[in-house]
Amino acid sequence: MTRFGEISSAEGETPLNARRECVQELLSTHDRQMALMDTRPGIVQLPRDPCEVEAA
């Protein structure tokens, strides 16, 4: 299994895991979709603290 992220909440973090083959397929799909686009989308970093979202 490969850890590729986490879900955070007030109670803590839960790791997101998938088989290496599944992660590779997600990356390949992403690359194919990006090749079809004229411009690359911006990357948005979401705040890790849910309270920051409510304050914004």
JOKA-V67151 format. One record per residue. RES is the residue in three letters. OMEGA is omega in radians with two decimals (999 if undefined). D_CENTER is the distance of its C-alpha to the mean C-alpha in whole Angstrom. Layout:
BEGIN
[[RES & OMEGA & D_CENTER] [RES & OMEGA & D_CENTER]]
END
This chain:
BEGIN
[[MET & 3.13 & 16] [THR & 3.06 & 14] [ARG & -3.12 & 11] [PHE & 3.09 & 8] [GLY & 3.10 & 6] [GLU & 3.00 & 8] [ILE & -3.12 & 10] [SER & 3.05 & 12] [SER & 3.12 & 15] [ALA & -3.12 & 19] [GLU & -3.13 & 20] [GLY & -3.13 & 17] [GLU & 3.04 & 14] [THR & -3.12 & 13] [PRO & 3.02 & 12] [LEU & -3.10 & 10] [ASN & 3.06 & 12] [ALA & 3.05 & 13] [ARG & -3.12 & 16] [ARG & 3.14 & 15] [GLU & -3.14 & 17] [CYS & 3.10 & 14] [VAL & 3.13 & 11] [GLN & 3.11 & 14] [GLU & 3.07 & 14] [LEU & 3.12 & 11] [LEU & 3.12 & 11] [SER & 3.10 & 15] [THR & 3.11 & 14] [HIS & -3.14 & 12] [ASP & 3.12 & 15] [ARG & -3.14 & 17] [GLN & 3.13 & 16] [MET & 3.12 & 16] [ALA & -3.14 & 19] [LEU & -3.09 & 20] [MET & 3.09 & 19] [ASP & 3.14 & 22] [THR & 3.12 & 20] [ARG & 3.13 & 16] [PRO & 3.05 & 14] [GLY & 3.11 & 13] [ILE & 3.14 & 10] [VAL & 3.08 & 10] [GLN & 3.13 & 10] [LEU & 3.12 & 10] [PRO & -3.14 & 13] [ARG & -3.12 & 13] [ASP & -3.11 & 16] [PRO & 3.14 & 16] [CYS & 3.12 & 20] [GLU & 3.14 & 19] [VAL & -3.11 & 17] [GLU & -3.10 & 21] [ALA & -3.07 & 23] [ALA & 999 & 21]]
END
